Amino acid sequence: MRFASIPLVGASLLALAPMQVSAQAMESAEPFFVATFEVDGAQMVGLILRDQLAVEIDAANSNLEQDPAFPQMSMPGDMLQLIGLYEYGLKYRLYEIVNHLVEDEMLAGGNRPSFVHDLDDIDIQAPIQYPGKIMNAAGNFYTHICEGCTPEELEASNLERAANRGVPYLFLKPSRGAVIGTGENIVIPEGRNRTDWEIEFGTVIGRTGKYIPAQNAQDYVFGYMVTIDISDRGGRPPGGSSNRSDWFVGKGHDTFAPQGPWIVPKEFYGDPMERLHQVLTIDGVTVQEARAGDMIFDVWELMEYASSLITLFPGDVLNSGTTGGTSFGAFETGVRSGYLEPGETIRATIEGIGTLVHGVVAGEPPPSTLSGAQLPAVDSYRPRN
């Protein structure tokens, strides 16, 4: 079935910048990422170049505007504004900024201006603060459906699932509070001892859309980033129905949605269904690795299904699910003997995008005045999602 799509941009976003951009650069001299970072206590959005330099776009734009060939154009104050304006003129101004820096040799040596920083000198933060909604696919990788299976069992499971895909299973994950950037700690809540890891491919929506056909879904993408769906497998608290899943408990704790370290605009990444390669390690031991061919529903099908239920807006995030190698699979294969532990370090890498690095720490006990605030783990292993 074909559906009509609805591209929209809020008037408040459009008011940030004039739509005329003279001498537009239609290509960037170098690929770049977009990031949120802090310099001397000030949070800003900027460009990441050559995997090692961060550029303040507001200051870089002011420098560019010293040339009368470039009319004045306001820069966005945060990532949500950047994403909303990107396809409405801002993209070409960012190309012009990069081209200016490269052509005038301002990225190295004594010519480097004060608005260009080494990555080690800034604080990289979660790119989007904060997504309007985070949508996650559950059970969307063949190897995750059949963790711990023999090769024969996995082959049979894959054939059965491919023949009976049905529709995707999506759930919502909290945003503010759950979202953290690289370098921030993942906190295991007090009383919980079954915290799991799930590396995921994050698609950032760039245009408003409803009923987006899969074949047109790429038109609605802004870019891609690394995400981790940290999950609490400990089940419902005492007094709750023990035979029901609880997605709020399982997915909703603070720090359970690492994102970043930046966003790669789609034109600099290519087709994720051809390129995707993701790896997660814990203390240097590889526990998850997958390519796009392991997906049951591809990114575009997930976008079509999600947008049939709810309108997608710029800055929304859609995560594609995880591969095998979570705690259950790692235990079955002998790679690990249990869940995340305080003191461990997670590294989640997607080739061509970047790496999230997070320490794992124990949470503080809740105040004794809060009745039932603790959620002790239950004895049975909960379903994997």
C-alpha positions in Angstrom: 0.0 0.0 0.0 1.3 3.5 -0.9 0.8 6.4 1.5 1.1 10.1 1.1 3.9 11.7 3.1 3.8 15.1 4.8 7.0 17.1 4.9 6.7 19.9 7.5 9.0 22.3 9.2 7.9 24.5 12.2 7.7 28.2 11.6 9.9 28.8 14.6 12.7 26.8 12.9 12.3 28.6 9.6 12.5 32.0 11.3 16.1 31.2 12.4 17.6 31.8 9.0 16.8 33.4 5.7 16.2 30.9 2.9 18.3 32.7 0.3 21.9 31.5 0.3 24.1 32.9 -2.4 27.1 31.1 -3.9 25.8 27.8 -2.5 28.3 25.0 -2.2 26.5 21.9 -3.4 29.2 19.6 -2.0 31.5 19.6 1.1 35.2 19.4 0.6 35.4 16.9 3.4 32.8 14.7 5.2 31.8 15.9 8.6 29.8 14.8 11.7 27.6 17.1 13.8 27.9 17.1 17.5 26.9 18.8 20.8 29.9 19.7 22.9 30.9 22.1 25.7 33.8 24.5 25.5 34.8 26.5 28.7 31.4 25.8 30.2 29.4 26.8 27.2 27.3 24.2 25.3 27.1 24.5 21.6 26.6 22.6 18.4 29.4 22.1 15.9 31.1 20.1 13.3 33.6 17.2 13.7 36.2 17.0 11.0 38.9 14.4 10.3 37.8 12.5 13.5 39.9 14.8 15.6 38.8 18.4 15.3 35.7 20.2 16.6 34.5 23.4 14.9 32.1 25.9 16.6 29.7 26.6 13.8 28.5 30.0 15.1 32.0 31.4 15.2 33.0 29.7 12.0 30.0 31.2 10.2 30.8 34.7 11.5 34.3 34.2 10.1 32.8 33.2 6.7 30.5 36.2 6.6 33.5 38.5 6.6 33.5 37.8 2.9 30.6 39.9 1.4 29.9 37.0 -1.1 28.1 35.3 1.8 25.0 36.9 3.2 24.3 36.8 6.9 22.6 33.6 8.2 21.8 32.8 11.8 23.1 29.5 13.1 21.0 27.0 15.2 21.4 27.1 18.9 21.0 23.4 19.5 20.9 20.1 17.6 17.1 19.9 17.2 17.2 23.3 15.4 20.1 22.2 13.2 18.3 19.0 12.2 15.1 20.9 11.4 16.9 23.4 9.2 19.4 21.2 7.5 17.5 20.5 4.3 16.1 24.0 4.2 19.4 25.9 3.4 21.6 25.2 6.4 23.3 22.2 4.9 24.8 24.3 2.1 26.0 26.9 4.6 27.8 24.2 6.6 29.3 22.9 3.3 30.6 26.5 2.7 32.1 26.7 6.2 33.9 23.4 5.7 35.1 24.4 2.2 36.4 27.8 3.6 38.3 26.1 6.4 39.9 23.6 4.0 40.7 25.9 1.1 42.2 28.5 3.4 44.2 25.8 5.2 42.7 26.8 8.6 42.7 23.3 10.1 46.3 22.8 10.8 49.4 24.7 12.0 49.5 28.4 12.9 46.5 29.2 10.7 44.1 27.3 12.9 41.6 29.8 14.5 40.4 29.7 18.1 37.0 28.2 17.1 38.6 25.0 16.0 39.5 22.6 18.9 41.2 19.3 19.4 38.6 16.7 20.5 40.6 16.1 23.7 40.1 19.7 24.7 36.3 19.7 24.6 33.5 17.7 26.3 31.5 15.7 23.8 27.9 15.3 25.0 24.8 13.5 23.8 24.1 14.9 20.3 20.3 15.5 20.7 19.2 17.1 24.0 16.7 15.7 23.8 14.8 13.6 21.2 11.1 14.0 21.2 10.8 10.2 21.2 13.1 7.2 21.0 11.6 4.3 19.2 13.3 0.9 19.5 12.7 -2.3 17.5 12.5 -5.5 19.7 13.6 -8.8 18.4 14.8 -7.5 15.0 18.0 -9.5 14.5 17.9 -13.2 13.6 20.8 -14.0 15.9 19.1 -12.2 18.9 15.9 -14.3 18.4 18.0 -17.5 18.7 20.7 -16.7 21.1 22.7 -19.7 22.3 21.4 -21.8 19.5 23.4 -24.4 17.6 24.2 -23.5 13.9 21.5 -25.9 12.9 18.9 -24.4 15.3 19.9 -20.9 14.1 19.4 -21.8 10.5 16.0 -23.3 11.2 15.0 -20.3 13.3 16.1 -17.9 10.6 14.1 -19.7 7.9 11.0 -19.8 10.0 11.2 -16.1 11.0 12.0 -15.0 7.4 8.9 -16.8 6.2 6.7 -15.4 9.0 8.0 -11.9 9.7 4.6 -10.4 10.5 5.1 -6.7 11.4 7.9 -5.1 13.5 7.6 -4.8 17.3 8.4 -1.3 18.5 8.5 0.2 21.9 9.2 3.7 23.3 12.2 4.5 25.5 12.4 7.6 27.7 14.5 10.5 26.5 15.6 13.1 29.1 17.2 11.3 32.0 17.8 8.1 30.0 19.9 9.8 27.3 23.6 10.2 28.0 26.6 11.0 25.9 29.9 9.1 25.5 32.1 9.2 28.6 29.1 9.4 31.0 28.5 6.5 33.3 25.8 3.9 33.0 24.2 3.5 36.4 22.9 0.1 37.6 19.9 1.0 39.9 20.2 0.0 43.5 18.8 -3.5 44.1 18.9 -4.5 40.4 21.5 -7.1 39.3 20.5 -8.1 35.8 21.5 -5.2 33.6 22.0 -6.1 30.0 23.7 -4.4 27.0 22.3 -4.0 23.4 24.2 -2.1 20.7 21.8 -0.5 18.2 22.0 1.5 15.0 20.3 4.8 15.6 18.5 6.6 12.7 17.8 10.3 13.3 14.7 11.6 11.6 15.2 14.8 9.5 11.8 15.7 8.2 8.2 15.4 9.5 6.4 12.5 8.0 3.3 10.3 8.4 2.6 7.1 6.4 6.1 7.2 4.9 6.5 4.4 2.3 9.6 2.3 2.8 10.9 3.1 -0.7 10.9 6.8 0.2 12.1 6.5 3.8 15.7 7.7 3.1 14.3 11.1 2.1 13.1 11.6 5.7 16.5 10.7 7.3 18.9 13.2 8.7 21.6 10.9 9.7 22.9 8.1 11.9 24.5 7.5 15.3 25.5 4.8 17.7 23.1 3.9 20.4 22.9 1.4 23.3 19.7 0.0 24.7 20.6 -0.8 28.2 18.0 -3.2 29.6 17.0 -4.3 33.1 16.1 -8.0 33.0 15.2 -8.2 36.6 11.4 -8.2 36.1 8.6 -6.4 37.9 8.9 -5.2 41.5 7.2 -7.1 44.3 3.4 -6.8 44.2 3.3 -6.6 40.4 1.9 -9.3 38.2 4.8 -11.7 37.8 3.6 -13.1 34.4 3.6 -9.7 32.5 6.4 -7.8 30.9 7.2 -4.3 32.3 8.8 -2.2 29.6 9.0 0.8 31.9 11.1 -1.1 34.4 13.0 -2.9 31.7 14.0 0.1 29.6 13.2 3.3 31.4 15.9 3.8 34.1 18.2 6.8 34.1 21.3 6.5 31.8 19.8 3.6 29.9 19.9 5.3 26.5 23.5 6.2 25.5 23.6 8.0 22.2 26.3 9.5 20.0 29.1 10.2 20.0 27.9 12.5 17.2 25.6 12.2 14.2 26.8 11.4 10.6 24.6 13.2 8.1 23.2 10.6 5.7 25.2 11.8 2.7 28.4 11.0 4.4 27.5 7.4 5.4 25.7 5.8 2.5 23.1 3.0 2.6 23.1 1.4 6.1 21.6 -1.8 4.7 24.8 -2.3 2.7 27.3 -0.8 5.1 26.3 -1.5 8.7 28.9 -3.2 10.9 28.5 -2.9 14.7 30.5 -4.3 17.5 30.2 -4.1 21.3 32.9 -5.0 23.8 33.0 -5.2 27.6 36.4 -4.7 29.1 37.9 -5.5 25.7 36.0 -8.7 25.1 33.8 -8.7 22.0 30.3 -9.9 23.0 28.3 -8.5 20.0 29.0 -8.1 16.3 26.6 -7.8 13.4 26.0 -6.6 9.9 22.8 -5.3 8.3 22.1 -8.7 6.8 21.1 -10.0 10.2 18.1 -7.6 10.4 14.7 -9.1 10.1 13.1 -5.7 9.1 15.4 -3.2 7.5 15.6 0.5 8.6 13.2 1.6 5.9 10.5 -0.9 6.8 10.8 0.1 10.5 10.3 3.8 9.5 7.2 2.9 7.4 5.7 0.9 10.3 6.6 3.5 12.9 5.1 6.4 10.8 1.9 4.4 10.3 1.3 4.6 14.0 2.7 8.0 15.0 4.0 11.1 13.1 7.8 11.3 13.0 9.4 14.6 13.6 12.9 16.0 13.1 15.2 14.8 15.9 13.2 11.7 16.7 15.4 8.6 16.9 14.6 5.1 15.6 16.8 2.3 16.9 17.0 -0.9 14.8 17.2 -3.5 17.5 20.2 -5.6 18.6 22.1 -8.6 17.5 22.9 -11.8 19.4 25.5 -11.6 22.1 23.5 -10.1 24.9 23.9 -11.5 28.4 22.0 -14.7 27.7 23.9 -15.5 24.5 27.2 -14.5 26.0 26.6 -16.9 28.9 25.5 -19.7 26.6 28.6 -19.4 24.4 30.9 -19.1 27.4 32.1 -15.5 26.5 30.8 -14.2 29.8 29.3 -15.5 33.0 26.7 -12.9 33.8 25.3 -9.4 33.5 27.0 -6.0 33.6 28.9 -5.3 36.8 30.1 -2.0 38.3 33.6 -1.2 37.3 33.3 -2.6 33.8 33.6 -0.5 30.6 31.4 -0.8 27.5 32.6 0.2 24.0 30.0 0.3 21.3 31.3 0.9 17.8 29.6 1.3 14.4 32.0 1.4 11.5 31.9 4.8 9.7 30.2 6.5 12.6 32.1 6.3 15.9 32.4 4.7 19.3 30.5 5.2 22.6 32.6 4.5 25.7 30.8 4.1 29.1 31.9 3.1 32.5 29.4 1.1 34.6 28.7 2.2 38.2 26.4 1.2 41.0 23.5 3.5 41.8 22.9 5.2 45.1 20.3 3.7 47.5 17.0 5.5 47.5 15.9 7.5 50.6 14.6 5.3 53.3 11.4 7.4 53.4 10.3 6.1 50.0 8.2 3.0 50.5 8.8 0.4 47.8 11.3 2.5 45.9 13.7 -0.4 45.5 13.1 -2.9 42.8 14.9 -6.1 43.8 15.6 -8.6 41.1 13.4 -11.7 40.7 14.7 -15.3 40.3 13.6 -16.1 36.8 15.3 -14.8 33.7 13.0 -12.4 31.9 12.3 -12.5 28.1 14.9 -10.8 25.9 13.7 -7.7 24.0 
